[in-house]
Amino acid sequence: MATSISAAAATATAVKQKAHPATSILPTQFARVYAFAHPALLLSLVAYRFSNVIEDPVAELLRDIPYLVGLQVVYVMGCLPPAGSEKEAGSAEGKKASQGRRRGNAGKSAPSASSGLILAIFKLTPALLSLTLTTLLATPILSFLLILFGAPLTTHHALTFLCGAHMALLAVFPLIYVHGVDGNVWHEIWGFWRPADAVWGGALGTCLGAWFGAVPIPLDWDRPWQAYPITILTGAYLGFAIGMLLGQVKGVFGKRVSFAPGPEELEEVDGKKDE
């Protein structure tokens, strides 16, 4: 009995040590502003082109992908730390700010254009890699999941694929950019035990929004906007915007939704058993 308790405690401690912290928005003025403007821009795109989606969903969803890619690339490069740099991002920005203040006080010039170009390349490379993985892996997987959850199997293949592509760009692209292929983090993602932040909130909101967005489709209202997958994608965009904004709220940021006891709870239970 004592051996099993100690093994459980050791497992809980190992999981706690491996737990990945919540991802903060970069501490720059642009990141702080755009992190709140980005959801509004996405929803404005949806509202502006909604009538076109109803008239010709395949063509319009295909035309909207470059706009979505552009907005998401600006979001991840301008507001999020690339994979492997979460811990260094805050300290690096702090050092740059302090150096900037010192240079300003000393009357020196601003950083050269070459350093800004190097920083842009440093962020563009993981963005392109993340976009590639999103296209080649996440989009087919989400399209298959849509079929498993009730999308037409023998028809509407283009719409299902485009719906999966939009959802992948919303939910998975930022996750890959921030977390890469870290197995521990993806274990938390698939286990719904990630701490709340803008990235995880946006991904979870996309999935929940698409789920609830499917509700109006079978209702016998005979409205053109009820056609598959218009309400699903509308719900996904709304869910992404709400989840991304909620993930930045102080009372929500860093919190976990636990369907089972986490490492801290397991340690408390084991401690009580030892007593």
Rosetta silent file (secondary structure, phi, psi, omega in degrees, C-alpha in Angstrom):
SEQUENCE: MATSISAAAATATAVKQKAHPATSILPTQFARVYAFAHPALLLSLVAYRFSNVIEDPVAELLRDIPYLVGLQVVYVMGCLPPAGSEKEAGSAEGKKASQGRRRGNAGKSAPSASSGLILAIFKLTPALLSLTLTTLLATPILSFLLILFGAPLTTHHALTFLCGAHMALLAVFPLIYVHGVDGNVWHEIWGFWRPADAVWGGALGTCLGAWFGAVPIPLDWDRPWQAYPITILTGAYLGFAIGMLLGQVKGVFGKRVSFAPGPEELEEVDGKKDE
SCORE:     score description
SCORE:     0.000 S_00000001
   1 L     0.000  -46.223 -179.723    0.000    0.000    0.000 S_00000001
   2 H   -64.084  -35.675  179.624    2.767    2.376    0.970 S_00000001
   3 H   -64.922  -42.515  179.676    4.623    1.506   -2.223 S_00000001
   4 H   -65.335  -37.501  178.863    1.599    2.334   -4.392 S_00000001
   5 H   -65.906  -44.008  179.907    1.096    5.626   -2.584 S_00000001
   6 H   -66.293  -35.584  177.508    4.724    6.611   -3.027 S_00000001
   7 H   -65.796  -40.862  178.067    4.582    5.629   -6.707 S_00000001
   8 H   -64.361  -39.395  179.005    1.476    7.775   -7.198 S_00000001
   9 H   -65.622  -40.473  178.320    3.180   10.677   -5.455 S_00000001
  10 H   -64.199  -40.644  177.860    6.264   10.276   -7.629 S_00000001
  11 H   -63.402  -43.583  179.530    4.101   10.217  -10.764 S_00000001
  12 H   -62.505  -40.125  179.014    2.224   13.332   -9.649 S_00000001
  13 H   -65.239  -40.002  178.927    5.505   15.124   -8.944 S_00000001
  14 H   -64.849  -42.066  178.578    6.872   14.173  -12.368 S_00000001
  15 H   -63.845  -40.128 -179.598    3.726   15.387  -14.098 S_00000001
  16 H   -64.419  -38.546 -179.831    3.838   18.624  -12.144 S_00000001
  17 H   -68.654  -32.415 -179.119    7.459   19.201  -13.141 S_00000001
  18 H   -83.435  -12.663 -175.720    6.621   18.562  -16.797 S_00000001
  19 L   -58.569  133.031 -177.604    3.523   20.768  -16.741 S_00000001
  20 L   -91.009  131.488 -177.474    3.851   23.538  -19.286 S_00000001
  21 L   -71.759  164.701  176.013    2.948   27.052  -18.077 S_00000001
  22 L   -64.771  149.098 -178.537    0.354   29.271  -19.707 S_00000001
  23 L   -93.051  122.816 -179.867    1.562   31.323  -22.659 S_00000001
  24 L   -90.486  149.438  171.078    1.536   35.070  -22.129 S_00000001
  25 L   -64.690  140.733 -178.666    1.051   37.670  -24.812 S_00000001
  26 L   -56.218  140.894 -176.785    4.372   39.330  -25.648 S_00000001
  27 L   -81.295   55.987  175.629    5.026   42.424  -23.489 S_00000001
  28 L  -119.908  159.147 -178.791    5.072   44.899  -26.368 S_00000001
  29 H   -64.169  -41.674  179.506    2.673   47.716  -27.131 S_00000001
  30 H   -62.445  -44.458 -178.443    1.715   46.214  -30.491 S_00000001
  31 H   -62.635  -42.934 -178.961    1.037   42.790  -28.951 S_00000001
  32 H   -63.020  -40.254 -178.446   -1.149   44.200  -26.186 S_00000001
  33 H   -75.130  -47.167 -173.530   -3.255   46.184  -28.656 S_00000001
  34 H   -72.284  -26.138  177.964   -3.470   43.630  -31.442 S_00000001
  35 H   -61.097  -27.034  176.617   -4.303   40.755  -29.094 S_00000001
  36 H   -96.098  -25.692  179.245   -7.655   42.465  -28.516 S_00000001
  37 H   -79.089  -28.334 -175.481   -8.050   43.834  -32.047 S_00000001
  38 H   -59.387  -49.245  177.256   -7.449   40.488  -33.741 S_00000001
  39 H   -58.532  -38.362  179.344  -10.763   38.845  -32.731 S_00000001
  40 H   -64.601  -38.834  178.744  -12.627   41.947  -33.857 S_00000001
  41 H   -66.042  -41.077  178.889  -10.907   41.867  -37.257 S_00000001
  42 H   -64.126  -45.448  179.753  -11.758   38.193  -37.750 S_00000001
  43 H   -66.832  -32.829  176.310  -15.403   38.703  -36.827 S_00000001
  44 H   -65.465  -38.615  176.620  -15.549   41.746  -39.110 S_00000001
  45 H   -62.534  -43.180  178.903  -14.296   39.571  -41.968 S_00000001
  46 H   -62.061  -46.519 -177.661  -17.009   36.996  -41.222 S_00000001
  47 H   -66.340  -39.988 -176.169  -19.747   39.636  -41.078 S_00000001
  48 H   -67.640  -35.861 -175.219  -18.560   41.449  -44.220 S_00000001
  49 L  -106.544   12.132 -175.889  -18.425   38.320  -46.383 S_00000001
  50 H   -62.983  -43.616 -179.639  -21.300   36.389  -44.793 S_00000001
  51 H   -63.287  -35.049  177.458  -23.747   37.043  -47.643 S_00000001
  52 H   -67.922  -34.416  177.285  -21.176   35.808  -50.174 S_00000001
  53 H   -64.648  -38.805  179.125  -20.722   32.614  -48.184 S_00000001
  54 H   -65.859  -40.909 -177.427  -24.458   31.973  -48.367 S_00000001
  55 H   -71.512  -44.793 -178.228  -24.549   32.536  -52.126 S_00000001
  56 L  -144.619   81.922 -171.837  -21.476   30.479  -53.056 S_00000001
  57 H   -62.149  -41.466 -177.275  -19.926   28.819  -49.995 S_00000001
  58 H   -62.738  -52.496 -178.238  -17.179   26.840  -51.741 S_00000001
  59 H   -63.664  -41.095 -176.632  -15.775   29.761  -53.731 S_00000001
  60 H   -71.200  -42.407  177.987  -16.104   32.246  -50.870 S_00000001
  61 H   -63.266  -34.291  176.525  -14.527   30.015  -48.206 S_00000001
  62 H   -68.847  -41.285  179.092  -11.640   29.399  -50.592 S_00000001
  63 H   -68.007  -27.639 -177.473  -11.220   33.142  -51.237 S_00000001
  64 H   -78.178  -17.873 -175.931  -11.280   33.875  -47.506 S_00000001
  65 H   -60.069  -44.863  178.152   -8.357   31.572  -46.675 S_00000001
  66 H   -59.649  -37.661  177.590   -5.605   34.069  -47.713 S_00000001
  67 H   -64.797  -43.539  179.528   -7.196   36.755  -45.499 S_00000001
  68 H   -64.511  -42.749  178.135   -7.407   34.329  -42.588 S_00000001
  69 H   -60.612  -45.436 -179.755   -3.811   33.203  -43.098 S_00000001
  70 H   -60.633  -46.684  179.344   -2.606   36.799  -43.183 S_00000001
  71 H   -64.357  -41.116 -179.739   -4.420   37.787  -40.009 S_00000001
  72 H   -68.678  -36.388  177.555   -3.287   34.662  -38.165 S_00000001
  73 H   -65.269  -43.247  176.485    0.342   35.137  -39.231 S_00000001
  74 H   -61.318  -39.767 -179.450    0.303   38.720  -37.969 S_00000001
  75 H   -63.797  -51.225 -175.550   -1.255   37.492  -34.724 S_00000001
  76 H   -70.654  -39.609 -178.621    1.254   34.732  -33.974 S_00000001
  77 H   -73.039  -32.687 -176.401    4.332   36.684  -35.084 S_00000001
  78 H   -91.131  -21.401 -171.963    3.311   39.897  -33.367 S_00000001
  79 H  -121.233  -16.996 -171.761    1.740   38.599  -30.177 S_00000001
  80 L  -121.545  148.254  174.170    3.065   35.124  -29.346 S_00000001
  81 L   -79.925  138.891  178.091    6.481   33.639  -28.540 S_00000001
  82 L   -68.599  165.647 -176.189    7.623   30.918  -30.964 S_00000001
  83 L   -55.302  132.766  177.819    8.061   27.339  -29.762 S_00000001
  84 L    87.645   -1.764 -175.918   10.851   26.947  -27.231 S_00000001
  85 L  -120.007   16.001 -176.951   11.144   30.635  -26.402 S_00000001
  86 H   -61.010  -42.638 -176.728    8.353   31.113  -23.825 S_00000001
  87 H   -74.509  -34.874 -177.267   10.771   31.508  -20.930 S_00000001
  88 H   -79.217  -22.040 -172.834   13.249   33.615  -22.855 S_00000001
  89 H   -61.062  -48.342 -176.649   10.636   35.915  -24.424 S_00000001
  90 H   -63.726  -46.117 -179.055    9.816   37.899  -21.302 S_00000001
  91 H   -66.737  -38.110  179.745   13.430   38.337  -20.194 S_00000001
  92 H   -64.145  -43.600  178.868   14.563   39.202  -23.724 S_00000001
  93 H   -64.492  -37.540  178.992   11.877   41.854  -24.108 S_00000001
  94 H   -64.645  -41.404  178.528   12.778   43.240  -20.708 S_00000001
  95 H   -64.144  -41.376  179.647   16.460   43.452  -21.638 S_00000001
  96 H   -63.356  -40.433 -179.587   15.603   45.149  -24.930 S_00000001
  97 H   -65.127  -44.354 -179.409   13.401   47.676  -23.157 S_00000001
  98 H   -65.853  -39.726  177.643   16.053   48.450  -20.562 S_00000001
  99 H   -64.827  -38.002  178.115   18.715   48.736  -23.243 S_00000001
 100 H   -62.541  -40.939  178.777   16.436   51.025  -25.229 S_00000001
 101 H   -65.031  -41.341  179.357   15.965   53.260  -22.194 S_00000001
 102 H   -63.915  -41.938  178.902   19.686   53.352  -21.572 S_00000001
 103 H   -65.128  -38.025  178.870   20.377   54.222  -25.189 S_00000001
 104 H   -65.327  -40.656  179.523   17.715   56.907  -25.086 S_00000001
 105 H   -68.291  -31.784 -178.322   19.211   58.386  -21.948 S_00000001
 106 H   -86.147   -5.731  178.595   22.673   58.262  -23.450 S_00000001
 107 L    79.937   21.147 -179.696   21.480   59.883  -26.687 S_00000001
 108 L   -88.360  166.079 -177.903   22.341   56.860  -28.839 S_00000001
 109 L   -77.744  166.648  179.381   20.462   55.774  -31.932 S_00000001
 110 L   -73.272  167.690  178.631   17.766   53.065  -32.067 S_00000001
 111 L   -55.969  148.798 -176.604   18.604   49.427  -32.972 S_00000001
 112 L   -68.810  163.643  178.974   19.728   48.952  -36.574 S_00000001
 113 H   -67.932  -28.729 -179.890   17.444   47.725  -39.328 S_00000001
 114 H   -64.316  -38.848  178.523   19.509   44.541  -39.640 S_00000001
 115 H   -65.577  -36.543  176.922   18.601   43.457  -36.104 S_00000001
 116 H   -67.019  -35.728  177.972   14.904   43.983  -36.884 S_00000001
 117 H   -67.265  -40.549  178.427   15.276   41.892  -40.046 S_00000001
 118 H   -63.364  -41.593  178.915   16.932   39.078  -38.107 S_00000001
 119 H   -64.239  -39.324  178.881   14.118   39.146  -35.544 S_00000001
 120 H   -64.246  -41.842  178.412   11.502   39.015  -38.334 S_00000001
 121 H   -65.635  -38.287  179.290   13.232   36.003  -39.912 S_00000001
 122 H   -60.677  -34.194  179.207   13.477   34.353  -36.500 S_00000001
 123 H   -89.282  -28.557 -177.457    9.686   34.594  -36.152 S_00000001
 124 H   -71.300  -35.800 -178.340    8.796   33.954  -39.786 S_00000001
 125 H   -60.726  -52.814  177.053   10.528   30.564  -39.945 S_00000001
 126 H   -64.970  -28.277  177.707    8.449   28.898  -37.202 S_00000001
 127 H   -65.911  -43.359  178.883    5.331   30.580  -38.608 S_00000001
 128 H   -66.941  -40.951  177.390    5.908   29.004  -42.030 S_00000001
 129 H   -63.856  -41.642  178.963    6.695   25.612  -40.487 S_00000001
 130 H   -64.813  -39.704  178.746    3.568   25.813  -38.326 S_00000001
 131 H   -65.121  -37.647  178.108    1.492   26.786  -41.351 S_00000001
 132 H   -65.340  -46.309  178.745    2.866   23.798  -43.279 S_00000001
 133 H   -64.604  -36.518  178.279    2.048   21.352  -40.478 S_00000001
 134 H   -63.474  -41.233 -178.518   -1.394   22.888  -40.133 S_00000001
 135 H   -71.104  -45.099 -172.526   -2.073   22.404  -43.837 S_00000001
 136 H   -82.188  -29.599 -175.550   -0.649   18.902  -44.207 S_00000001
 137 H  -112.914  -54.807 -172.588   -1.728   17.361  -40.900 S_00000001
 138 H   -66.811  -40.742 -177.734   -4.305   19.384  -38.978 S_00000001
 139 H   -63.042  -49.029  176.735   -6.622   20.147  -41.898 S_00000001
 140 H   -62.470  -37.759 -179.535   -7.125   16.493  -42.995 S_00000001
 141 H   -65.126  -45.679  179.394   -7.523   15.358  -39.389 S_00000001
 142 H   -66.418  -35.537  176.536  -10.152   17.988  -38.617 S_00000001
 143 H   -63.027  -41.588  177.361  -11.956   17.218  -41.881 S_00000001
 144 H   -65.131  -39.746  178.337  -12.084   13.548  -40.882 S_00000001
 145 H   -65.847  -35.326  176.352  -13.342   14.490  -37.404 S_00000001
 146 H   -60.818  -39.809  177.630  -16.085   16.591  -38.975 S_00000001
 147 H   -66.714  -40.720  178.283  -17.266   13.504  -40.857 S_00000001
 148 H   -62.654  -31.640 -178.832  -17.165   11.446  -37.674 S_00000001
 149 L   -91.221   11.353  171.017  -19.315   14.069  -35.957 S_00000001
 150 L   118.892    0.804  177.037  -21.974   14.007  -38.655 S_00000001
 151 L   -66.840  153.196 -179.672  -20.728   15.845  -41.745 S_00000001
 152 L   -56.621  133.429 -177.353  -21.886   14.333  -45.084 S_00000001
 153 L   -87.021  -38.570 -173.921  -19.753   11.331  -46.006 S_00000001
 154 L  -103.088   -6.986 -179.942  -20.530   10.960  -49.711 S_00000001
 155 L  -135.040  175.684  174.826  -21.208   14.595  -50.627 S_00000001
 156 L    56.702   34.784 -177.418  -20.009   18.142  -49.806 S_00000001
 157 H   -64.290  -40.928 -179.855  -16.352   17.018  -49.756 S_00000001
 158 H   -64.240  -41.482  179.405  -15.019   20.445  -50.746 S_00000001
 159 H   -65.522  -40.632  178.718  -17.071   22.171  -48.041 S_00000001
 160 H   -63.142  -43.660  179.836  -15.922   19.695  -45.394 S_00000001
 161 H   -65.710  -42.221  179.093  -12.275   20.192  -46.352 S_00000001
 162 H   -67.004  -37.632  176.023  -12.606   23.989  -46.406 S_00000001
 163 H   -62.916  -43.753  176.950  -14.377   23.943  -43.050 S_00000001
 164 H   -62.980  -36.961  179.246  -11.546   21.828  -41.637 S_00000001
 165 H   -65.450  -45.087  178.445   -8.981   24.226  -43.118 S_00000001
 166 H   -62.167  -44.278 -179.813  -10.599   27.290  -41.524 S_00000001
 167 H   -66.069  -37.559  178.808  -10.873   25.546  -38.145 S_00000001
 168 H   -65.428  -41.909  178.711   -7.274   24.335  -38.345 S_00000001
 169 H   -65.211  -34.792  178.549   -5.993   27.837  -39.082 S_00000001
 170 H   -73.185  -50.262 -169.217   -7.981   29.205  -36.160 S_00000001
 171 H   -92.544  -45.550 -168.025   -7.290   26.537  -33.548 S_00000001
 172 H   -90.478  -36.661 -177.741   -4.178   24.549  -34.471 S_00000001
 173 H   -54.472  -50.868  177.253   -1.896   27.050  -36.206 S_00000001
 174 H   -64.369  -34.389  178.999   -1.257   29.164  -33.062 S_00000001
 175 H   -62.747  -44.668  179.988   -0.855   26.008  -30.949 S_00000001
 176 H   -67.728  -38.941 -179.866    1.865   24.629  -33.218 S_00000001
 177 H   -61.365  -40.795 -175.708    3.594   28.013  -33.437 S_00000001
 178 H   -83.312  -41.232 -171.429    3.785   28.330  -29.647 S_00000001
 179 H  -107.687   -8.721  179.727    4.261   24.700  -28.566 S_00000001
 180 L    60.296 -133.881  179.049    5.825   23.042  -31.591 S_00000001
 181 L  -114.889   31.334  178.034    5.734   19.256  -31.300 S_00000001
 182 L   -62.884  114.104 -176.465    6.322   19.084  -27.544 S_00000001
 183 H   -62.676  -37.419 -179.901    4.700   15.777  -26.536 S_00000001
 184 H   -63.255  -42.184 -179.360    4.034   16.860  -22.943 S_00000001
 185 H   -67.382  -44.199 -179.684    2.130   19.952  -24.048 S_00000001
 186 H   -67.794  -26.188  172.458    0.073   18.066  -26.643 S_00000001
 187 H   -65.340  -40.638  176.057   -0.758   15.489  -24.003 S_00000001
 188 H   -66.007  -38.394 -179.255   -2.205   18.330  -21.935 S_00000001
 189 H   -64.104  -50.825 -178.784   -4.054   19.671  -24.989 S_00000001
 190 H   -68.865  -24.431  177.195   -5.681   16.344  -25.869 S_00000001
 191 L   -89.094    2.687 -179.812   -6.419   15.740  -22.183 S_00000001
 192 L    56.095   40.704 -179.943   -8.081   19.177  -21.833 S_00000001
 193 L  -123.772   23.427  176.880   -5.730   20.020  -18.966 S_00000001
 194 L   -76.023  142.362  171.916   -3.945   23.021  -20.462 S_00000001
 195 E   -67.902  144.145 -175.341   -3.790   26.190  -18.366 S_00000001
 196 L   -66.618  132.634  171.030   -5.995   28.896  -19.829 S_00000001
 197 L  -155.844 -179.132 -176.477   -4.343   31.428  -22.116 S_00000001
 198 H   -63.836  -36.039 -176.746   -5.188   33.156  -25.389 S_00000001
 199 H   -71.675  -51.675  179.853   -3.852   30.278  -27.518 S_00000001
 200 H   -67.568  -38.217  178.310   -5.579   27.428  -25.671 S_00000001
 201 H   -62.752  -41.015  177.528   -8.699   29.518  -25.156 S_00000001
 202 H   -64.849  -40.739  179.828   -8.918   30.231  -28.872 S_00000001
 203 H   -67.025  -46.731  179.514   -8.473   26.564  -29.776 S_00000001
 204 H   -65.359  -39.441  178.623  -11.008   25.318  -27.237 S_00000001
 205 H   -64.597  -35.531  177.346  -13.430   28.074  -28.196 S_00000001
 206 H   -61.894  -46.071 -178.714  -13.144   27.115  -31.871 S_00000001
 207 H   -66.456  -46.437 -179.560  -14.106   23.501  -31.145 S_00000001
 208 H   -66.889  -39.538  178.781  -16.951   24.375  -28.778 S_00000001
 209 H   -63.328  -40.440  176.990  -18.224   27.097  -31.102 S_00000001
 210 H   -65.485  -37.953  178.705  -18.299   24.689  -34.043 S_00000001
 211 H   -60.936  -51.057  179.740  -20.111   22.131  -31.883 S_00000001
 212 H   -71.425  -27.291  178.873  -22.845   24.563  -30.891 S_00000001
 213 H   -67.223  -20.240  179.224  -22.886   26.036  -34.391 S_00000001
 214 L   -78.143  -11.501 -175.762  -24.111   22.709  -35.752 S_00000001
 215 L   -61.455  -44.204 -176.675  -27.338   22.948  -33.723 S_00000001
 216 L   -70.475  -16.110 -173.412  -29.337   25.112  -36.211 S_00000001
 217 L   -59.751  -48.419 -177.184  -28.557   22.884  -39.230 S_00000001
 218 L   -80.382   -6.642 -178.824  -31.204   20.171  -38.637 S_00000001
 219 L   -69.977  139.767 -174.088  -33.884   22.635  -37.490 S_00000001
 220 L   -86.942   64.805  179.213  -36.738   22.972  -39.982 S_00000001
 221 L  -101.786  -15.080  178.003  -36.550   26.757  -40.419 S_00000001
 222 L    55.598   48.733  177.044  -35.798   26.695  -44.156 S_00000001
 223 L  -107.695  141.956 -178.393  -33.271   29.557  -43.962 S_00000001
 224 H   -63.066  -30.260 -178.578  -30.396   29.859  -46.477 S_00000001
 225 H   -77.199   -4.253  176.962  -27.811   30.432  -43.734 S_00000001
 226 H   -81.752   -6.441 -177.363  -28.646   27.037  -42.191 S_00000001
 227 L   -65.149  144.542  176.973  -26.855   25.219  -45.008 S_00000001
 228 L   -66.637  136.807   -2.128  -23.826   23.146  -44.069 S_00000001
 229 L  -109.532   36.543 -171.546  -21.254   24.300  -42.923 S_00000001
 230 H   -59.815  -50.082 -178.045  -22.135   27.995  -42.551 S_00000001
 231 H   -69.077  -30.684  178.523  -23.340   27.887  -38.945 S_00000001
 232 H   -64.551  -47.536 -179.633  -20.497   25.574  -37.946 S_00000001
 233 H   -69.051  -37.210  176.676  -17.856   27.982  -39.203 S_00000001
 234 H   -61.039  -44.628  176.384  -19.677   31.006  -37.799 S_00000001
 235 H   -62.965  -36.535  179.200  -19.740   29.320  -34.402 S_00000001
 236 H   -64.779  -43.693  178.510  -16.054   28.428  -34.754 S_00000001
 237 H   -64.915  -44.257  178.115  -15.087   32.062  -35.431 S_00000001
 238 H   -62.729  -43.612  179.481  -17.238   33.321  -32.565 S_00000001
 239 H   -63.102  -39.935  177.739  -15.847   30.660  -30.243 S_00000001
 240 H   -61.375  -46.344 -178.107  -12.275   31.530  -31.197 S_00000001
 241 H   -62.391  -45.732 -178.927  -12.836   35.223  -30.507 S_00000001
 242 H   -66.845  -45.548 -179.231  -14.521   34.610  -27.151 S_00000001
 243 H   -64.180  -39.485  179.244  -12.012   31.968  -26.050 S_00000001
 244 H   -64.598  -42.229  179.630   -9.027   34.097  -27.049 S_00000001
 245 H   -69.529  -42.002  179.242  -10.325   37.113  -25.133 S_00000001
 246 H   -64.194  -34.470 -179.668  -11.297   35.087  -22.055 S_00000001
 247 L   -65.583  -15.057  178.977   -7.862   33.475  -22.016 S_00000001
 248 L   -97.161   -7.441 -179.242   -6.323   36.901  -21.428 S_00000001
 249 L   -70.801  137.682 -175.356   -8.551   37.817  -18.464 S_00000001
 250 L   -59.126  -40.667 -178.755   -6.604   37.894  -15.197 S_00000001
 251 L   -72.412  -13.957 -178.459   -9.095   35.753  -13.301 S_00000001
 252 L  -107.147  -34.669 -176.262   -9.018   33.093  -16.035 S_00000001
 253 L   -56.340  128.560  177.886   -5.416   33.150  -17.252 S_00000001
 254 L    87.661   -7.981  179.230   -3.438   30.174  -15.952 S_00000001
 255 L   -81.229  152.630  178.659   -6.467   28.279  -14.655 S_00000001
 256 E  -116.560  143.118  171.748   -7.099   24.667  -15.657 S_00000001
 257 L   -93.651  109.609 -173.740  -10.359   22.889  -16.379 S_00000001
 258 L  -104.483  117.146  172.201   -9.901   19.579  -14.575 S_00000001
 259 L   -89.259  -12.984  177.185  -12.090   16.592  -15.440 S_00000001
 260 L  -143.523  160.838 -179.203   -9.850   14.482  -13.204 S_00000001
 261 L   -58.245  132.524  177.400   -7.543   15.308  -10.237 S_00000001
 262 L   -85.053 -176.817 -178.334   -4.424   17.114  -11.342 S_00000001
 263 H   -57.780  -41.260 -179.739   -0.918   16.682   -9.890 S_00000001
 264 H   -63.326  -43.290 -179.664   -1.556   19.100   -7.015 S_00000001
 265 H   -65.735  -38.399  178.970   -4.755   17.324   -5.995 S_00000001
 266 H   -64.818  -38.252  178.456   -3.050   13.921   -6.185 S_00000001
 267 H   -65.781  -38.394  178.356   -0.250   15.135   -3.945 S_00000001
 268 H   -65.632  -41.419  178.942   -2.744   16.420   -1.373 S_00000001
 269 H   -65.058  -43.109  179.646   -4.607   13.104   -1.356 S_00000001
 270 H   -64.582  -36.690  177.827   -1.382   11.122   -1.000 S_00000001
 271 H   -64.674  -39.548  177.547   -0.280   13.376    1.849 S_00000001
 272 H   -66.418  -35.738  178.557   -3.508   12.764    3.723 S_00000001
 273 H   -67.180  -37.533  178.956   -3.136    9.001    3.231 S_00000001
 274 H   -64.140  -34.576  179.284    0.398    9.097    4.640 S_00000001
 275 L   -69.703    0.000    0.000   -0.928   10.839    7.747 S_00000001
